[in-house]
Amino acid sequence: MIAVDWGISTFRAYRVDQTGAVLDRLEAPLGVLQVQPGTFPGAFEKLVAAWLATNQGPIMLSGMVGSRHGWLEVPYVACPAGIQEIAAGVQEVRWGNHKAWIVPGVTAKDPDGVPDMMRGEETQLLGALGQLPTDAQVCLPGTHSKWVRVRNGQITSFATHMTGEVYAVLKDHSILGRTMTDGPVNPEAFSAGVRRAKDEGGLLHHLFGVRGRALTGDLPANAAASYLSGILIGGELAAAADAGTSVFLLGANALVDLYAMALAVFGFEAIRLDSDSVARGLYSLARQVTAK
């Protein structure tokens, strides 16, 4: 089968055998927003042409490809949602001699009734269920980080934090970026930012402190971005992490490394999950869908 995680900025695909093992993988910088409406079939065929020629199994697509900006808008499934509920919401697309199934996202409401949603992360979580206890707190770091409660194989609640996007905006489009130079992550500056997020004064005050420390020479230009990142991720952890419980991390290795570092500052145990879990999730959904 062909399993695809098609997001806002990246296309990731896996060729999976009949047992669920990953045989091959590919990645391309062709996100959903870079594909013109009506051209998704052609874009997909171009990316996986060699696989399509020999594929005899189902094709499963997850992520923003199922949004209103994607191939077909597939309605969200409400929490609590497990594999059966998500599989029931899958929708089929056909083109030429091919067909594929697009996975729905999941929606929830916070205690004040404000809606939240995810597309793609639900499939990653389904693929990670075998690594989770019956009650787990999972963080999926990213542009829009997700903090998810998984109980008995179902996504019961979650909250989104726009940490990655806010970091990019502040770094590239605010006065804070004027004091920064690009470079690798500075672990000391990052951890200092995480600790600062725990202090009184509030996030907006701490953010201006990035500029204050840089202008007075207390924060080198090549460490300022790491300090800013630490403040934002630290603020996210302070708001989202449940004290006294472990945090399972699921995502790209570089981001998982940062969140593990920040969680250590907060005194949390961080447990890493397989970053390719989306392939297992799509495999499990394919078995449900094709068994109908």
Backbone torsions as a table, in degrees:
resi	resn	phi	psi	omega
1	MET	NA	164.3	175.1
2	ILE	-113.9	124.2	-178.9
3	ALA	-116.3	127.2	-172.9
4	VAL	-128.2	132.8	170.1
5	ASP	-111.8	102.9	-173.4
6	TRP	-111.1	104.4	-174.3
7	GLY	-103.2	-166.8	-178.8
8	ILE	-63.0	-42.2	-173.6
9	SER	-116.6	-14.2	-171.9
10	THR	-139.3	144.7	173.2
11	PHE	-109.0	120.8	176.6
12	ARG	-123.4	132.4	-177.7
13	ALA	-134.5	151.2	-179.6
14	TYR	-133.4	141.4	169.4
15	ARG	-101.4	121.1	-169.9
16	VAL	-120.8	137.7	-179.7
17	ASP	-86.3	-175.0	-173.7
18	GLN	-70.0	-13.4	178.4
19	THR	-98.0	-4.6	-178.3
20	GLY	96.2	0.8	179.3
21	ALA	-77.3	141.1	179.2
22	VAL	-81.0	120.8	179.8
23	LEU	-92.2	-33.0	-176.9
24	ASP	-159.3	159.8	178.8
25	ARG	-147.2	154.1	175.3
26	LEU	-147.5	156.0	-179.7
27	GLU	-141.0	140.2	179.5
28	ALA	-141.1	145.5	-179.7
29	PRO	-80.9	48.2	179.7
30	LEU	-116.8	87.4	179.3
31	GLY	-79.0	169.1	-177.5
32	VAL	-57.1	-39.1	-176.5
33	LEU	-72.0	-12.0	178.5
34	GLN	-92.7	-2.4	-179.7
35	VAL	-103.5	126.9	-179.7
36	GLN	-71.4	144.6	177.0
37	PRO	-53.7	136.2	179.2
38	GLY	87.7	-6.3	-177.3
39	THR	-111.1	9.9	-178.2
40	PHE	-62.4	-43.1	178.9
41	PRO	-56.8	-44.9	-179.7
42	GLY	-65.7	-41.5	178.7
43	ALA	-63.6	-41.4	179.6
44	PHE	-64.4	-47.5	-178.9
45	GLU	-60.5	-39.1	-179.5
46	LYS	-63.8	-38.1	-176.5
47	LEU	-73.8	-34.9	-174.3
48	VAL	-122.3	32.6	-174.9
49	ALA	-55.6	-44.7	-177.5
50	ALA	-64.5	-37.3	179.5
51	TRP	-71.1	-40.7	-178.4
52	LEU	-60.2	-33.6	-176.2
53	ALA	-63.9	-26.8	-177.3
54	THR	-119.1	-3.3	-175.7
55	ASN	-69.1	130.8	177.9
56	GLN	-119.4	3.9	-179.0
57	GLY	-110.1	-176.6	-179.9
58	PRO	-69.8	162.1	174.3
59	ILE	-116.6	121.8	-178.1
60	MET	-119.9	132.5	-178.6
61	LEU	-123.0	134.0	175.8
62	SER	-133.0	169.3	178.5
63	GLY	100.9	-158.5	-175.5
64	MET	-70.0	-5.8	172.7
65	VAL	-61.4	-21.2	177.2
66	GLY	-96.6	11.6	179.2
67	SER	-91.7	179.2	179.4
68	ARG	-68.7	-13.9	176.5
69	HIS	-94.5	-0.4	-172.1
70	GLY	-103.7	-155.5	-177.3
71	TRP	-66.1	-49.3	178.8
72	LEU	-149.0	131.2	177.8
73	GLU	-77.6	116.9	-178.9
74	VAL	-107.0	123.2	-176.2
75	PRO	-57.6	147.7	177.3
76	TYR	-68.4	153.4	171.1
77	VAL	-102.6	134.9	-176.9
78	ALA	-80.8	146.6	171.5
79	CYS	-68.8	149.3	-1.2
80	PRO	-75.3	141.3	-176.4
81	ALA	-138.0	126.9	173.6
82	GLY	-118.7	-164.0	-174.2
83	ILE	-63.5	-36.3	-178.6
84	GLN	-67.8	-44.3	-179.3
85	GLU	-65.2	-41.4	-179.3
86	ILE	-69.5	-41.9	178.6
87	ALA	-61.7	-34.7	-179.6
88	ALA	-66.8	-22.1	-179.3
89	GLY	-95.3	0.3	-180.0
90	VAL	-65.4	140.5	178.4
91	GLN	-123.4	147.5	-174.8
92	GLU	-94.5	143.8	169.3
93	VAL	-125.2	145.2	179.7
94	ARG	-128.6	145.1	173.2
95	TRP	-157.0	137.6	-178.3
96	GLY	53.8	-127.0	177.6
97	ASN	-98.9	14.0	-174.4
98	HIS	-115.2	158.9	170.1
99	LYS	-144.9	155.2	178.8
100	ALA	-146.4	164.1	176.6
101	TRP	-117.2	135.8	179.2
102	ILE	-108.4	130.6	-174.4
103	VAL	-83.2	138.1	176.5
104	PRO	-74.7	159.3	169.6
105	GLY	-84.0	-174.4	179.9
106	VAL	-127.0	142.3	179.0
107	THR	-124.3	154.6	178.7
108	ALA	-151.0	170.2	174.2
109	LYS	-125.6	141.9	177.6
110	ASP	-78.1	176.3	-176.5
111	PRO	-58.0	-20.6	178.6
112	ASP	-95.6	6.1	177.3
113	GLY	85.2	9.5	179.2
114	VAL	-82.3	127.7	-175.8
115	PRO	-73.2	149.9	175.5
116	ASP	-136.2	158.7	-178.8
117	MET	-153.8	158.9	175.8
118	MET	-141.7	149.2	172.3
119	ARG	-137.9	118.0	-179.6
120	GLY	107.2	-45.4	-179.0
121	GLU	-63.8	-31.7	-179.8
122	GLU	-62.7	-34.9	179.5
123	THR	-73.6	-37.4	173.5
124	GLN	-59.1	-42.7	-178.7
125	LEU	-65.8	-40.4	177.8
126	LEU	-59.9	-38.5	179.8
127	GLY	-72.4	-18.8	-178.9
128	ALA	-97.1	-1.2	-173.7
129	LEU	-56.7	-34.9	-179.2
130	GLY	-66.8	-15.3	179.6
131	GLN	-101.0	-0.1	-174.1
132	LEU	-107.3	148.1	170.8
133	PRO	-72.8	179.4	-177.4
134	THR	-67.4	-22.0	178.0
135	ASP	-135.6	113.5	-172.5
136	ALA	-138.4	147.4	172.8
137	GLN	-106.0	117.7	-175.6
138	VAL	-119.1	131.7	174.2
139	CYS	-110.6	128.5	175.2
140	LEU	-114.0	92.0	-176.8
141	PRO	-68.5	150.0	179.8
142	GLY	173.4	-165.2	176.2
143	THR	-55.6	-43.9	173.1
144	HIS	-121.8	93.1	-176.1
145	SER	-66.8	142.0	178.6
146	LYS	-113.4	135.6	171.7
147	TRP	-115.8	115.8	-167.0
148	VAL	-123.1	138.7	171.1
149	ARG	-101.4	123.1	178.6
150	VAL	-116.1	122.2	179.8
151	ARG	-129.3	127.1	176.2
152	ASN	50.8	43.5	176.0
153	GLY	79.0	9.8	-179.8
154	GLN	-125.3	144.3	171.1
155	ILE	-78.4	111.1	-175.1
156	THR	-98.1	-28.3	178.2
157	SER	-164.2	160.5	176.1
158	PHE	-163.8	164.0	177.5
159	ALA	-140.5	140.4	-179.9
160	THR	-103.1	138.5	176.3
161	HIS	-125.6	124.9	-174.5
162	MET	-82.4	40.9	-172.0
163	THR	-61.5	-50.5	-177.6
164	GLY	-63.9	-40.5	179.9
165	GLU	-68.3	-42.0	178.6
166	VAL	-63.1	-39.9	177.0
167	TYR	-58.4	-47.4	-178.7
168	ALA	-63.0	-42.0	-179.9
169	VAL	-64.5	-46.3	-179.1
170	LEU	-66.1	-39.0	-177.7
171	LYS	-71.2	-40.2	-172.8
172	ASP	-97.7	-19.2	-171.2
173	HIS	-134.2	15.3	177.9
174	SER	-127.7	171.4	-179.6
175	ILE	-64.2	-22.1	179.2
176	LEU	-62.1	-36.4	-178.2
177	GLY	-66.1	-19.9	-179.3
178	ARG	-66.1	-20.0	-177.0
179	THR	-102.6	12.6	-174.3
180	MET	-118.1	147.9	168.9
181	THR	-122.8	152.7	-179.2
182	ASP	-72.9	153.1	178.5
183	GLY	169.6	176.7	179.3
184	PRO	-67.1	163.8	178.0
185	VAL	-61.0	133.2	174.4
186	ASN	-98.1	104.5	-174.1
187	PRO	-59.3	-38.2	-179.1
188	GLU	-66.5	-44.2	179.3
189	ALA	-67.3	-40.3	178.5
190	PHE	-60.7	-48.4	-179.7
191	SER	-63.5	-35.7	176.7
192	ALA	-63.3	-38.9	177.0
193	GLY	-65.1	-40.2	177.7
194	VAL	-62.1	-44.6	179.2
195	ARG	-63.7	-37.7	179.6
196	ARG	-63.3	-35.5	179.7
197	ALA	-62.3	-21.9	-179.7
198	LYS	-83.1	-13.2	-177.8
199	ASP	-77.4	160.5	173.9
200	GLU	-71.3	158.1	178.1
201	GLY	126.7	-27.8	175.8
202	GLY	94.0	154.0	-175.0
203	LEU	-60.1	-43.7	-175.8
204	LEU	-64.1	-37.2	175.9
205	HIS	-67.5	-44.4	-179.4
206	HIS	-62.8	-33.7	179.4
207	LEU	-64.9	-42.5	178.6
208	PHE	-66.1	-24.5	176.1
209	GLY	-62.0	-23.1	175.0
210	VAL	-60.7	-45.4	179.0
211	ARG	-69.1	-42.9	-179.2
212	GLY	-59.3	-44.4	-179.2
213	ARG	-68.9	-35.0	179.8
214	ALA	-69.2	-43.1	-177.4
215	LEU	-67.3	-30.2	-179.8
216	THR	-89.0	1.8	178.7
217	GLY	82.8	4.7	-179.0
218	ASP	-77.3	-18.9	-176.2
219	LEU	-132.2	110.8	-179.8
220	PRO	-61.1	150.2	-177.9
221	ALA	-59.6	-33.2	-178.3
222	ASN	-82.2	1.2	177.1
223	ALA	-114.9	-10.5	-173.4
224	ALA	-64.4	-40.0	-179.9
225	ALA	-64.3	-38.8	178.6
226	SER	-66.3	-38.9	178.1
227	TYR	-64.0	-44.0	177.0
228	LEU	-60.2	-45.8	178.7
229	SER	-59.3	-41.5	179.2
230	GLY	-63.4	-40.0	178.4
231	ILE	-62.8	-44.9	-177.1
232	LEU	-69.5	-45.8	179.2
233	ILE	-67.7	-37.4	175.7
234	GLY	-62.1	-40.1	176.7
235	GLY	-64.3	-37.0	176.4
236	GLU	-63.1	-46.7	-179.3
237	LEU	-62.8	-41.1	-179.1
238	ALA	-61.0	-33.7	-178.0
239	ALA	-85.5	-30.1	-166.4
240	ALA	-109.4	-33.3	-171.4
241	ALA	-76.4	132.1	178.3
242	ASP	-83.0	119.0	-177.5
243	ALA	-59.9	143.2	174.8
244	GLY	83.7	4.4	179.4
245	THR	-125.5	154.8	175.4
246	SER	-74.1	157.3	177.2
247	VAL	-119.3	123.2	175.5
248	PHE	-89.2	131.0	-177.3
249	LEU	-109.3	131.7	-177.0
250	LEU	-136.7	114.3	-179.6
251	GLY	165.0	-166.9	179.9
252	ALA	-63.8	143.0	-172.6
253	ASN	-57.7	-41.8	-176.9
254	ALA	-62.4	-42.5	178.8
255	LEU	-71.6	-39.6	178.0
256	VAL	-60.4	-38.5	177.1
257	ASP	-59.8	-44.6	179.8
258	LEU	-63.3	-45.4	-178.0
259	TYR	-68.1	-35.3	176.1
260	ALA	-63.6	-39.6	177.7
261	MET	-63.6	-44.3	-179.6
262	ALA	-66.6	-40.8	179.1
263	LEU	-63.0	-34.9	177.4
264	ALA	-63.7	-38.3	177.1
265	VAL	-61.9	-36.2	179.5
266	PHE	-82.3	-7.0	178.9
267	GLY	84.9	19.8	179.3
268	PHE	-93.7	149.2	169.2
269	GLU	-83.6	127.5	178.4
270	ALA	-108.0	128.9	-180.0
271	ILE	-119.8	121.5	-176.3
272	ARG	-85.4	138.8	175.6
273	LEU	-108.3	162.7	-177.4
274	ASP	-65.6	122.6	-176.9
275	SER	-68.8	-16.3	177.2
276	ASP	-93.0	18.0	-176.1
277	SER	-61.8	-22.9	179.8
278	VAL	-60.2	-33.8	178.6
279	ALA	-64.9	-41.1	177.6
280	ARG	-67.1	-38.5	178.2
281	GLY	-62.4	-42.9	179.0
282	LEU	-68.8	-34.4	175.6
283	TYR	-63.1	-45.2	179.3
284	SER	-63.3	-40.9	178.2
285	LEU	-66.2	-37.9	178.7
286	ALA	-61.3	-39.2	179.1
287	ARG	-65.1	-37.8	177.8
288	GLN	-67.6	-45.6	-174.4
289	VAL	-68.2	-44.1	-176.3
290	THR	-76.5	-12.7	178.5
291	ALA	-83.6	-9.5	-177.7
292	LYS	-67.7	NA	NA
